[in-house]
Amino acid sequence: MAAILGRKGEEVNAETTSCSARRDCRVGLREIKDRRPYSVTLFARLMNRFRPNLLPALVGTMLLAACGTPGPPLPPSLELPKPVTDLRAARKSDKVYLAWSPATQTTERQTIRHLGPTRVCRSLQTPMKDCVSVVGQLPPARLPRAASQTTPKAQAEYIDSLPRDIQQENPSAQFTYAVLVVNESGRSAGLSNQVQVPAAPTLPAPANFNAQVTAQGILLTWSCGPAPARAPPYIQYRVRVYRRGENARADTNAGEVEIQDCSKTELLDQSFEWEQTHSYRATVVTVVSVPGKPEMQVEGDDSAPVKVFPHDVYPPAVPTGLQAVFSGVGHAPFIDLVWAPVTDSDLAGYNVYRHEEGGQAVKINSEMVKTPAFRDSNVAAGKKYFYSVSAVDLRGNESARSEDAAESVP
């Protein structure tokens, strides 16, 4: 191209110099333009045609060249799994139940590609400084898959069994647990959050556990178990009974009884609902009360569940303390009745009965009496009336009538 332009320049200079002797140089220049080589003419036409698009193309070429410039090298990824932060623990008898969300990302917030095993660590030291005692290990294949729409809360689980001897050695201590997630090279970013459970020993479940329906409630009984080993004064044991109704989603604590030389091996439950199936179970609770420290509790094994259907055929207690008092001076005569209230939890109300000397008692209330008082306004002068009261529960069971109370109308 330079050669072509060079030759073109020489021709123009020559003709321009010679045209100075002529009258009209423009004619010579037109002739020179007509005699330009064809390649130069074609190049000029192409430049004029594509000039609007030439600048963006050049800028794009420069940007592409800049993108291809290599930057400073990045350090290699350590692939360290992010430590677990939601470890939880619960103890039942000599079993400790651990649960946590599996690690899915590295400390660099990248998806883990080379996950190693998850180690379960236990220690009597609080806080735990390092995973010295590994009580279990979960390979990646045993971990649940990451959370998804079908499994939004994937949880890893592990059950640790506590040896009986270490429970006896440190009854007031606590076991500390943590999990350590490592990569394929055995490297980690540190321990998870740490959780504690009591180290105190537990007792076997109560033997011969039974439930019996009575008029007063459901009587729960059991046999005295083997005497516990000599325990420090800050450890006590108690029997705890749980109840679950047929439509309930969780257990209810029906009551607790202190274990004191097997002096009491029964519990009366009066907080249940009649005409409904209930399931009961019992367990022995170890209570650790060290002065200056929070109280700790740990349950032992459960007894076999016992089911019972309390069909209410039991009437309420018989009312007592009935009194009858006449009043009518200056106004219409009437007799007021009062009595001691019945305290049954399923009480619906009372019925009032009246009869005359030698007659048969007849109920005189048209509706259930809700309070332990009644006024009889249908009395006649010169007569003596005998009154009695009965109690009725929510299922229509009626008690026997109370003793009579008599009053005369002058």
MONOR-V83641 format. One record per pair of residues at least 6 apart in sequence whose C-alpha atoms are under 8 Angstrom apart, sorted by the first residue. I is the first residue (numbers start at 1). J is the second residue. If there is no record, write none. Layout:
# MONOR-V83641
I,J  I,J
This chain:
# MONOR-V83641
4,40  5,40  8,36  11,32  12,29  12,32  15,28  15,29  15,32  16,25  16,28  16,29  19,25  19,28  79,106  79,107  79,108  79,112  79,113  79,114  79,183  80,106  80,107  80,182  80,183  80,187  80,188  80,189  81,103  81,104  81,105  81,106  81,107  81,112  81,115  81,181  81,182  81,183  81,188  81,189  82,103  82,104  82,105  82,106  82,107  82,181  82,189  83,103  83,180  83,181  83,188  83,189  83,190  83,191  83,192  84,100  84,101  84,102  84,103  84,179  84,180  84,181  84,191  84,192  84,193  85,192  85,193  86,100  86,101  86,192  86,193  87,98  87,99  87,100  87,101  87,178  87,179  87,192  87,193  87,194  87,195  88,98  88,99  88,100  88,195  89,96  89,97  89,98  89,99  89,177  89,195  89,196  89,197  90,96  90,97  90,98  90,197  91,97  91,197  91,198  91,298  91,299  92,298  92,299  92,300  92,301  93,201  93,202  93,203  93,298  93,299  93,300  93,301  94,161  94,162  94,163  94,164  94,201  94,202  94,300  95,159  95,160  95,161  95,162  96,159  96,160  96,161  96,162  96,197  97,157  97,158  97,159  97,160  98,157  98,158  98,159  98,160  99,155  99,156  99,157  99,158  100,155  100,156  100,157  101,153  101,154  101,155  101,156  102,143  102,144  102,146  102,154  102,155  102,156  103,181  104,111  104,112  104,146  105,111  105,112  106,112  107,189  114,183  114,184  115,140  115,182  115,183  115,184  116,139  116,140  116,181  116,182  116,183  116,184  116,185  116,186  117,137  117,138  117,139  117,140  117,181  117,182  117,183  117,184  118,137  118,138  118,139  118,140  118,179  118,180  118,181  118,182  119,134  119,135  119,136  119,137  119,138  119,179  119,180  119,181  120,134  120,135  120,136  120,137  120,177  120,178  120,179  120,180  121,131  121,132  121,133  121,134  121,135  121,136  121,177  121,178  121,179  121,180  122,131  122,133  122,134  122,135  122,175  122,176  122,177  122,178  123,132  123,133  123,175  123,176  123,177  124,173  124,174  124,175  124,176  125,175  125,176  126,176  127,176  127,194  128,176  128,178  128,194  130,191  131,178  131,180  131,191  135,160  136,160  143,156  144,154  144,155  144,156  145,154  146,154  147,153  147,154  164,201  166,199  167,199  167,200  167,201  168,200  168,201  170,199  170,200  171,198  171,199  171,200  171,201  172,198  172,199  172,200  172,288  172,290  173,198  173,199  173,200  174,196  174,197  174,198  174,199  175,196  175,197  175,198  175,199  176,194  176,195  176,196  176,197  177,194  177,195  177,196  178,191  178,192  178,193  178,194  178,195  179,191  179,192  179,193  180,188  180,190  180,191  180,192  181,188  181,189  181,190  181,191  182,188  182,189  198,296  198,297  198,298  200,286  200,288  200,298  201,286  202,284  202,285  202,286  202,298  202,299  202,300  203,228  203,284  203,285  203,286  203,300  203,301  204,225  204,283  204,284  204,300  204,301  205,282  205,283  205,284  205,300  205,301  205,302  205,303  206,222  206,223  206,224  206,225  206,239  206,282  206,283  206,284  206,302  206,303  207,222  207,223  207,224  207,225  207,303  208,221  208,222  208,223  209,220  209,221  209,222  209,223  209,281  209,282  209,303  209,304  209,306  210,220  210,221  210,222  210,306  211,218  211,219  211,220  211,221  211,280  211,306  211,307  211,308  212,218  212,219  212,220  212,308  213,219  213,308  213,310  215,314  215,315  216,268  216,270  217,268  217,269  217,270  218,268  218,269  218,270  218,310  219,266  219,267  219,268  219,269  220,266  220,267  220,268  220,269  221,265  221,266  221,267  222,265  222,266  223,265  224,262  224,265  234,288  234,289  234,290  235,286  235,287  235,288  235,289  236,259  236,286  236,287  236,288  237,258  237,259  237,284  237,285  237,286  237,287  238,256  238,257  238,258  238,259  238,284  238,285  238,286  238,287  239,256  239,257  239,258  239,259  239,282  239,283  239,284  239,285  240,253  240,254  240,255  240,256  240,257  240,282  240,283  240,284  240,285  241,253  241,254  241,255  241,256  241,280  241,281  241,282  241,283  242,251  242,252  242,253  242,254  242,255  242,280  242,281  242,282  243,251  243,252  243,253  243,254  243,278  243,279  243,280  243,281  244,250  244,251  244,252  244,278  244,279  244,280  245,276  245,277  245,278  245,279  246,276  246,277  246,278  246,279  254,269  254,271  255,267  255,269  256,267  257,264  257,265  257,266  257,267  274,309  274,310  274,311  274,312  275,309  275,310  275,311  275,312  276,309  276,310  276,311  277,307  277,308  277,309  277,310  278,307  278,308  278,309  279,305  279,306  279,307  279,308  280,305  280,306  280,307  281,302  281,303  281,304  281,305  281,306  282,302  282,303  282,304  282,305  283,299  283,300  283,301  283,302  283,303  284,299  284,300  284,301  284,302  285,297  285,298  285,299  285,300  286,297  286,298  286,299  286,300  287,295  287,296  287,297  287,298  288,295  288,296  288,297  289,295  289,296  312,395  313,397  314,397  315,391  315,392  315,393  315,397  315,398  315,399  316,342  316,344  316,346  316,347  316,391  316,392  316,393  316,397  316,398  316,399  317,342  317,344  317,391  317,399  318,342  318,390  318,391  318,399  318,400  318,401  318,402  319,339  319,340  319,341  319,342  319,389  319,390  319,391  319,401  319,402  320,339  320,340  320,341  320,402  320,403  321,338  321,339  321,340  322,337  322,338  322,339  322,340  322,388  322,389  322,402  322,403  322,404  322,405  323,337  323,338  323,339  323,405  324,335  324,336  324,337  324,338  324,387  324,405  324,406  324,407  325,335  325,336  325,337  325,407  326,333  326,334  326,335  326,336  326,407  326,408  326,409  327,333  327,334  327,335  327,336  328,334  332,377  333,377  333,379  333,380  333,409  334,375  334,376  334,377  334,378  334,379  335,375  335,376  335,377  335,379  335,407  336,373  336,374  336,375  336,376  337,373  337,374  337,375  337,376  338,372  338,373  338,374  339,372  339,373  340,372  341,371  341,372  342,391  346,393  346,394  347,391  347,392  347,393  347,394  348,368  348,370  348,391  348,392  348,393  348,394  349,368  349,369  349,370  349,371  349,391  349,392  349,393  350,368  350,369  350,370  350,371  350,372  350,389  350,390  350,391  350,392  351,363  351,364  351,365  351,368  351,369  351,389  351,390  351,391  351,392  352,363  352,364  352,365  352,369  352,374  352,387  352,388  352,389  352,390  353,361  353,362  353,363  353,364  353,365  353,387  353,388  353,389  354,361  354,362  354,363  354,364  354,385  354,386  354,387  354,388  355,361  355,362  355,385  355,386  355,387  356,383  356,384  356,385  356,386  357,384  357,385  357,386  379,409  380,409  381,409  381,410  382,408  382,409  382,410  383,408  383,409  383,410  384,406  384,407  384,408  384,409  385,406  385,407  385,408  386,404  386,405  386,406  386,407  387,404  387,405  387,406  388,401  388,402  388,403  388,404  388,405  389,401  389,402  389,403  390,398  390,399  390,400  390,401  390,402  391,398  391,399  391,400  391,401  392,398  392,399
